[in-house]
Amino acid sequence: MLDNDGIDSKHILVHVCCAPCATSSIENLLEAGYEVTLFYSNSNIFPEEEYRRRLGFVHWLGDKSGIDVIEDSYNHLSWLKAIKGLENEPEKGKRCIKCFDYNLKQTAVISHKLRIPYFTTTLTLSPHKISKYIFEVGKKYPGYISFDFKKGDGIKRSHLLCKEYDIYRQNYCGCEFSLEQRHKK
């Protein structure tokens, strides 16, 4: 469905943090009638091999679902500059909020560039993320739609789909600081 400016009004760009979070999130969006394009923008992920591994599963999921995947450039140094001074913050703290802003800003820019009117993120599916904080960051950017993908047993459905498709489930958020905190536990 095109609006008066020739923009597809049911098209949504979905920032994807990882394939596990994308599984049930994509299902929900497709069931709601959206045309989905996935955007993998995760310069926070460390090391780069982990970034590439997660990206591979996102591509696999996109292929399986018939959904296009766009990859942002990986620039971990830029991300480190963005969160400078917050390295010792705990998971779910100020560093994460700054990280959400970094990734959602990237998504907003690409959404605008591609003339995709809406965007959202799969980050809200993660039990390690506070959706309210993501929504607060997202509303700064035109076109952002708040979806809490945890609702309606989203996490449970994601676990089932990951098991069914044998999708890699990482054991830390992505950055070296969350990995270090995970090792300390």
C-alpha positions, 0 to 999 in steps of 0.5 A: 500500500503506497501513500501519497509520497509513493512510500510503502506504508506497511513496510518496516525496517527491523533492526536485528540484534541476533537471529534468536530475537528475530525469529518470533519478532518476524512472525509477529510483524508478518502476522500484523501485515508488515512487509519486513526488511531486516537490518543487521547493525551491531558494531557493539558485538565483540569480537568480530568473529562473533559478529560474523557468526551472528550475521550468518544466522541472520542471513540464514533466517532471512533466506528461510523466511524470504526476507531481505537482509541489509548489513551495516558496516562493522565499526567497533571503534566508533561504538567504543567512542559512543559509549566511552566512560560507561564501560563499567556500567552493569548490564541493563545500565547506562551503557546499554541505553547508549548502545540502544541509541547508537543502533537505533540511530543507525537504523533510523538513518537507513530507514529514511535513506531507503524510504521505509517509513517505519522501523523497530528493533528485535532488542525488546525480545531479549529478557536481558533488555528493559523494553521501556528504555528501548522505547524511550530511545526509539521515540526520539527518531521519526518512524520508530514503532514500539513493539514489545516482542516479549509479550504473547510468549515471544521468548518461549516461541523464540526458544522453540523456533531456535531449537526447531531450526538449530539456530545458534543462541549466544550466551552474552549480549554482545559487547566485551563488557557484557562478555566480561560480566558473564564470565565473572558470574 
